Amino acid sequence: SQQGEEDPQALSIQEGENATMNCSYKTSINNLQWYRQNSGRGLVHLILIRSNEREKHSGRLRVTLDTSKKSSSLLITASRAADTASYFCATDSRGETSGSRLTFGEGTQLTVNP
Amino acid sequence: DGGITQSPKYLFRKEGQNVTLSCEQNLNHDAMYWYRQDPGQGLRLIYYSQIVNDFQKGDIAEGYSVSREKKESFPLTVTSAQKNPTAFYLCASSLVEYSNQPQHFGDGTRLSIL
């Protein structure tokens, strides 16, 4: 079963608007990560939020994490046509020992119309 | 530039044939991973390796095999036992020494059946 589930599955907005994507998960996590994938390409890491953090910013990205609700959100502000891509959340449920083993959700397809 | 190189970009397999997908990284990462992505879906873990000469099965290892003879290389063989191999295959790597590390991805190999 999917550890991370994104909502919505697809989102279409106009350039300049904000885009919010949500992710829910089922088990305890070490951290939660957001990745972006352009069509036919590999994934690019956007931001990592640890289980003891509640909010993190990176440029136009803002991620929140609510471990009591087992959910996270990714906000992209002032969207651009170049933000059009699929966005995935991934949870790392391993301990603090070594490496990472991520479980990915099915993604949100974001379309930003010029 | 440091990164992960996957080859070939496109691969075709005949019935009953084994094919090998290449993954090379020059990031000096200890851990490497193979994922399968089906259209409109998230990533599923096939195999991963945290150290040379050692690897573990992921969630969908049946019909696949790997080797890790060098730190830089983690080839994936799709065997004839994999009855539905058509998919997009992604290789990734990460540091093992520290926890809470992101994964770095190659640009994928698209495998199709002739």
Interface residues (C-beta under 8 A of the other chain):
Chain A: Q2 G4 N30 N31 Q33 Y35 G40 R41 G42 L43 V44 H45 L48 R50 F88 A90 D92 R94 G95 E96 T97 S98 G99 S100 R101 L102 T103 F104 G105 E106 G107
Chain B: I4 Q6 D30 A31 Y35 G40 Q41 G42 L43 R44 L45 Y48 Q50 F88 L90 A92 S94 V96 E97 S99 N100 Q101 P102 Q103 H104 F105 G106 D107 G108 R110
